[in-house]
Amino acid sequence: MSQENYFNNINDLDSGIKRVLGDGISTRIFCGDQTMLSIVTIEPNAKGQIHSHPQEQWGFLIEGSGIRIQDGQKIEIKKGDFWQTPGGIDHGIIGGAEGAKVLDIFSPPRDEYKKSGSGFGN
């Protein structure tokens, strides 16, 4: 089996499953058997819909800044911050003045994210 299918680059904007999550928020998704990665690009001040899902989610702020909304709390986030969101917890994000790039990790993978489309899903 070719190893090429197992290697990607965060800067390759043509890779992954593309999904528009909302106005000014898009992602590229990479799915494995037990885990899913989502590289989310958030334009300046873009607001993500508050939502929840049964999967556990971890997020890592690669660049930029923003506000993480989780379980009714608003937490300012900066480059290098990471967080855990247990399944079933309401959450969302607002991009900072310069926007943001977030690496989200889901376990198990979200079925609705295994194909291109739009929306956060529920």
GROMACS elastic network, one bead per residue, 0.5 to 0.9 nm:
[ bonds ]
;  ai    aj funct       b0    kb
    1     4     6  0.88635   500
    1     5     6  0.88327   500
    2     5     6  0.65752   500
    2     6     6  0.83171   500
    3     6     6  0.54543   500
    3     7     6  0.70450   500
    4     7     6  0.55163   500
    4     8     6  0.80664   500
    5     8     6  0.78770   500
    8    11     6  0.88563   500
    8    12     6  0.76251   500
    8    15     6  0.74209   500
    8    16     6  0.85200   500
    8    30     6  0.89166   500
    9    12     6  0.54331   500
    9    13     6  0.86218   500
    9    15     6  0.80083   500
   10    13     6  0.75058   500
   10    15     6  0.85553   500
   10    39     6  0.76208   500
   11    14     6  0.88246   500
   11    15     6  0.88800   500
   12    15     6  0.57358   500
   12    16     6  0.88274   500
   13    16     6  0.80425   500
   13    28     6  0.78744   500
   14    17     6  0.88727   500
   14    18     6  0.85328   500
   14    28     6  0.86459   500
   15    18     6  0.81099   500
   15    28     6  0.71269   500
   15    29     6  0.84542   500
   15    30     6  0.85847   500
   16    27     6  0.87264   500
   16    28     6  0.50170   500
   16    29     6  0.50629   500
   16    30     6  0.54581   500
   16    31     6  0.85776   500
   16    38     6  0.87520   500
   17    27     6  0.79681   500
   17    28     6  0.52087   500
   17    30     6  0.66282   500
   17    31     6  0.86770   500
   17   113     6  0.80016   500
   17   114     6  0.72255   500
   17   115     6  0.62990   500
   17   116     6  0.56379   500
   17   117     6  0.88901   500
   18    26     6  0.75199   500
   18    27     6  0.58648   500
   18    29     6  0.64543   500
   18   115     6  0.77942   500
   18   116     6  0.52026   500
   18   117     6  0.72138   500
   18   118     6  0.88571   500
   19    25     6  0.89623   500
   19    26     6  0.58317   500
   19    27     6  0.53144   500
   19    28     6  0.64012   500
   19    29     6  0.77277   500
   19   113     6  0.77485   500
   19   115     6  0.79056   500
   19   116     6  0.51180   500
   19   118     6  0.53771   500
   19   119     6  0.76341   500
   19   120     6  0.89801   500
   20    23     6  0.78297   500
   20    24     6  0.82899   500
   20    25     6  0.62335   500
   20    27     6  0.63322   500
   20    28     6  0.89354   500
   20   116     6  0.82788   500
   20   117     6  0.65015   500
   20   119     6  0.62595   500
   20   120     6  0.83404   500
   21    24     6  0.81566   500
   21    25     6  0.54338   500
   21    26     6  0.53444   500
   21    27     6  0.71017   500
   21    40     6  0.88328   500
   21    48     6  0.75632   500
   21    49     6  0.84583   500
   21   117     6  0.83484   500
   21   118     6  0.53962   500
   21   120     6  0.52884   500
   21   121     6  0.86011   500
   22    25     6  0.51620   500
   22    26     6  0.69998   500
   22    46     6  0.84876   500
   22    47     6  0.79645   500
   22    48     6  0.64990   500
   22    49     6  0.75111   500
   22   118     6  0.72690   500
   22   119     6  0.60471   500
   22   120     6  0.76810   500
   23    26     6  0.82384   500
   23    43     6  0.86577   500
   23    46     6  0.67915   500
   23    47     6  0.76288   500
   23    48     6  0.80189   500
   24    41     6  0.80173   500
   24    42     6  0.59078   500
   24    43     6  0.50686   500
   24    44     6  0.79287   500
   24    45     6  0.85457   500
   24    46     6  0.54535   500
   24    47     6  0.78315   500
   24    48     6  0.86627   500
   25    40     6  0.69519   500
   25    41     6  0.57378   500
   25    43     6  0.63829   500
   25    46     6  0.68131   500
   25    47     6  0.79598   500
   25    48     6  0.71893   500
   25    95     6  0.89159   500
   26    39     6  0.83578   500
   26    40     6  0.57184   500
   26    41     6  0.54080   500
   26    42     6  0.67793   500
   26    43     6  0.89022   500
   26   118     6  0.87209   500
   27    38     6  0.61521   500
   27    39     6  0.53121   500
   27    41     6  0.60339   500
   27    42     6  0.87368   500
   28    37     6  0.82836   500
   28    38     6  0.56000   500
   28    39     6  0.52650   500
   28    40     6  0.67025   500
   28    41     6  0.86641   500
   29    36     6  0.71314   500
   29    37     6  0.57240   500
   29    39     6  0.64685   500
   29    40     6  0.86356   500
   29   113     6  0.71844   500
   29   114     6  0.76520   500
   29   115     6  0.87664   500
   29   116     6  0.88831   500
   30    35     6  0.87928   500
   30    36     6  0.57749   500
   30    37     6  0.51194   500
   30    38     6  0.63298   500
   30    39     6  0.85174   500
   30   114     6  0.83307   500
   31    34     6  0.82069   500
   31    35     6  0.64747   500
   31    37     6  0.64027   500
   31    38     6  0.85620   500
   31   109     6  0.67923   500
   31   110     6  0.88937   500
   31   113     6  0.85815   500
   31   114     6  0.69748   500
   32    35     6  0.53000   500
   32    36     6  0.57720   500
   32    37     6  0.83505   500
   32   109     6  0.74909   500
   33    36     6  0.80043   500
   33   108     6  0.80518   500
   33   109     6  0.74936   500
   34   106     6  0.86335   500
   34   107     6  0.61837   500
   34   108     6  0.51939   500
   34   109     6  0.62390   500
   35   105     6  0.69630   500
   35   106     6  0.56651   500
   35   108     6  0.53455   500
   35   109     6  0.52298   500
   35   110     6  0.88563   500
   36   104     6  0.81375   500
   36   105     6  0.56833   500
   36   106     6  0.50343   500
   36   107     6  0.65230   500
   36   108     6  0.71404   500
   36   110     6  0.74440   500
   36   113     6  0.88268   500
   37   103     6  0.68805   500
   37   104     6  0.56999   500
   37   106     6  0.64527   500
   37   109     6  0.84382   500
   38   102     6  0.79798   500
   38   103     6  0.57492   500
   38   105     6  0.63927   500
   38   106     6  0.81103   500
   39   101     6  0.70345   500
   39   102     6  0.58153   500
   39   104     6  0.63564   500
   39   105     6  0.89177   500
   40   100     6  0.80920   500
   40   101     6  0.55769   500
   40   102     6  0.50382   500
   40   103     6  0.62657   500
   40   104     6  0.73344   500
   41    99     6  0.78098   500
   41   100     6  0.61117   500
   41   102     6  0.66620   500
   42    45     6  0.79965   500
   42    46     6  0.62844   500
   42    47     6  0.84130   500
   42    48     6  0.87231   500
   42    93     6  0.89157   500
   42    94     6  0.79919   500
   42    95     6  0.56863   500
   42    96     6  0.85550   500
   42    99     6  0.53817   500
   42   100     6  0.50323   500
   42   101     6  0.61061   500
   42   102     6  0.80409   500
   43    46     6  0.54695   500
   43    47     6  0.89145   500
   43    95     6  0.62616   500
   43    96     6  0.81089   500
   43    97     6  0.84840   500
   43    98     6  0.73700   500
   43   100     6  0.66759   500
   43   101     6  0.87976   500
   44    66     6  0.87855   500
   44    94     6  0.83760   500
   44    95     6  0.52765   500
   44    96     6  0.54917   500
   44    98     6  0.50523   500
   44   100     6  0.73090   500
   45    66     6  0.79119   500
   45    94     6  0.59392   500
   45    96     6  0.52989   500
   45    97     6  0.57916   500
   45    98     6  0.78723   500
   45    99     6  0.65283   500
   46    93     6  0.82533   500
   46    94     6  0.55852   500
   46    95     6  0.51837   500
   46    96     6  0.79667   500
   46    99     6  0.76849   500
   47    92     6  0.78272   500
   47    93     6  0.60936   500
   47    95     6  0.65587   500
   48    51     6  0.87775   500
   48    91     6  0.89017   500
   48    92     6  0.53644   500
   48    93     6  0.51255   500
   48    94     6  0.60205   500
   48    95     6  0.83934   500
   48   120     6  0.85584   500
   49    91     6  0.80846   500
   49    92     6  0.57802   500
   49    93     6  0.76127   500
   49   119     6  0.87658   500
   49   120     6  0.74326   500
   50    69     6  0.78442   500
   50    70     6  0.86306   500
   50    90     6  0.61386   500
   50    91     6  0.51495   500
   50    93     6  0.78598   500
   50   120     6  0.89127   500
   51    88     6  0.89076   500
   51    89     6  0.80175   500
   51    90     6  0.51864   500
   51    91     6  0.55737   500
   51    92     6  0.65580   500
   51   120     6  0.72500   500
   51   121     6  0.79887   500
   51   122     6  0.68322   500
   52    55     6  0.86723   500
   52    87     6  0.72000   500
   52    88     6  0.53585   500
   52    89     6  0.55501   500
   52    91     6  0.62998   500
   52    92     6  0.86758   500
   52   120     6  0.88427   500
   52   121     6  0.85536   500
   52   122     6  0.62871   500
   53    56     6  0.80355   500
   53    86     6  0.89888   500
   53    87     6  0.57985   500
   53    88     6  0.52973   500
   53    89     6  0.74089   500
   53    90     6  0.81346   500
   53   110     6  0.84502   500
   53   121     6  0.80758   500
   53   122     6  0.56184   500
   54    86     6  0.79456   500
   54    88     6  0.50450   500
   54    89     6  0.83033   500
   54   110     6  0.87677   500
   54   122     6  0.86674   500
   55    85     6  0.88100   500
   55    86     6  0.72170   500
   55    88     6  0.75279   500
   55   106     6  0.62371   500
   55   107     6  0.56332   500
   55   108     6  0.59163   500
   55   109     6  0.73398   500
   55   110     6  0.70065   500
   56    84     6  0.76031   500
   56    85     6  0.59933   500
   56    88     6  0.82666   500
   56   105     6  0.81796   500
   56   106     6  0.57355   500
   56   107     6  0.54730   500
   56   108     6  0.73234   500
   57    83     6  0.83909   500
   57    84     6  0.59276   500
   57    85     6  0.50386   500
   57    86     6  0.63725   500
   57    87     6  0.71771   500
   57   104     6  0.66364   500
   57   105     6  0.54771   500
   57   107     6  0.66815   500
   58    82     6  0.71847   500
   58    83     6  0.55855   500
   58    85     6  0.60175   500
   58    86     6  0.84473   500
   58   103     6  0.81646   500
   58   104     6  0.56014   500
   58   105     6  0.50388   500
   58   106     6  0.66373   500
   58   107     6  0.88781   500
   59    81     6  0.83174   500
   59    82     6  0.53219   500
   59    83     6  0.52846   500
   59    84     6  0.65218   500
   59    85     6  0.80708   500
   59   102     6  0.64621   500
   59   103     6  0.56004   500
   59   105     6  0.63138   500
   59   106     6  0.89546   500
   60    79     6  0.82555   500
   60    80     6  0.67348   500
   60    81     6  0.59301   500
   60    83     6  0.66718   500
   60   101     6  0.85787   500
   60   102     6  0.55012   500
   60   103     6  0.50900   500
   60   104     6  0.64698   500
   60   105     6  0.85576   500
   61    64     6  0.72818   500
   61    65     6  0.74836   500
   61    66     6  0.89182   500
   61    77     6  0.75557   500
   61    78     6  0.67103   500
   61    79     6  0.51862   500
   61    80     6  0.54775   500
   61    81     6  0.55209   500
   61    82     6  0.61628   500
   61    83     6  0.89768   500
   61   100     6  0.72243   500
   61   101     6  0.61203   500
   61   103     6  0.65127   500
   61   104     6  0.88131   500
   62    78     6  0.86968   500
   62    79     6  0.56462   500
   62    80     6  0.60953   500
   62    81     6  0.81219   500
   62   100     6  0.75280   500
   62   101     6  0.54699   500
   62   102     6  0.55023   500
   62   103     6  0.67884   500
   63    78     6  0.75691   500
   63    80     6  0.74724   500
   63    99     6  0.82253   500
   63   100     6  0.54807   500
   63   101     6  0.52528   500
   63   102     6  0.72720   500
   64    77     6  0.87471   500
   64    78     6  0.64356   500
   64    79     6  0.57328   500
   64    95     6  0.79716   500
   64    96     6  0.66993   500
   64    97     6  0.82072   500
   64    98     6  0.59905   500
   64    99     6  0.55385   500
   64   101     6  0.64939   500
   64   102     6  0.88327   500
   65    76     6  0.76736   500
   65    77     6  0.56114   500
   65    79     6  0.61705   500
   65    94     6  0.88099   500
   65    95     6  0.63999   500
   65    97     6  0.74529   500
   65    98     6  0.71273   500
   65    99     6  0.64690   500
   65   100     6  0.55500   500
   65   101     6  0.84048   500
   66    75     6  0.84356   500
   66    76     6  0.59569   500
   66    77     6  0.53219   500
   66    78     6  0.67035   500
   66    93     6  0.70229   500
   66    94     6  0.54451   500
   66    97     6  0.77777   500
   66    98     6  0.88148   500
   66    99     6  0.72974   500
   66   100     6  0.68406   500
   67    74     6  0.61637   500
   67    75     6  0.54229   500
   67    77     6  0.56539   500
   67    78     6  0.86835   500
   67    92     6  0.85583   500
   67    93     6  0.56810   500
   67    94     6  0.51019   500
   67    95     6  0.66250   500
   67    96     6  0.70877   500
   68    73     6  0.79870   500
   68    74     6  0.57091   500
   68    75     6  0.51166   500
   68    76     6  0.62991   500
   68    77     6  0.65726   500
   68    91     6  0.74904   500
   68    92     6  0.61790   500
   68    94     6  0.66152   500
   68    95     6  0.87821   500
   69    72     6  0.63777   500
   69    73     6  0.54909   500
   69    75     6  0.63063   500
   69    76     6  0.88109   500
   69    90     6  0.80929   500
   69    91     6  0.52421   500
   69    92     6  0.50217   500
   69    93     6  0.56500   500
   69    94     6  0.79063   500
   70    73     6  0.52812   500
   70    74     6  0.66136   500
   70    75     6  0.78611   500
   70    85     6  0.76222   500
   70    89     6  0.71134   500
   70    90     6  0.59617   500
   70    92     6  0.65788   500
   70    93     6  0.84855   500
   71    74     6  0.86340   500
   71    89     6  0.58632   500
   71    90     6  0.52505   500
   71    91     6  0.61552   500
   72    90     6  0.74287   500
   72    91     6  0.77218   500
   73    91     6  0.89212   500
   74    93     6  0.88951   500
   77    80     6  0.84654   500
   77    81     6  0.61711   500
   77    82     6  0.83552   500
   77    96     6  0.88335   500
   78    81     6  0.57885   500
   78    96     6  0.89377   500
   78   100     6  0.89657   500
   79    82     6  0.87933   500
   79   100     6  0.85003   500
   79   101     6  0.89476   500
   85    88     6  0.84844   500
   85    89     6  0.66640   500
   85    90     6  0.87240   500
   85    91     6  0.78813   500
   86    89     6  0.60681   500
   87    90     6  0.88020   500
   94    99     6  0.86623   500
   94   100     6  0.89302   500
   95    98     6  0.75574   500
   95   100     6  0.57187   500
   95   101     6  0.88379   500
   96   100     6  0.66076   500
   97   100     6  0.87259   500
  105   109     6  0.86637   500
  106   109     6  0.55861   500
  106   110     6  0.71221   500
  107   110     6  0.77482   500
  109   112     6  0.88993   500
  109   113     6  0.77951   500
  109   114     6  0.80210   500
  110   113     6  0.54149   500
  110   114     6  0.69067   500
  111   114     6  0.54375   500
  111   115     6  0.81630   500
  112   115     6  0.66549   500
  112   116     6  0.87376   500
  112   117     6  0.85920   500
  112   120     6  0.86859   500
  112   121     6  0.65255   500
  112   122     6  0.83789   500
  113   116     6  0.70665   500
  113   117     6  0.79516   500
  113   120     6  0.85989   500
  113   121     6  0.80885   500
  118   121     6  0.81007   500
  119   122     6  0.89511   500
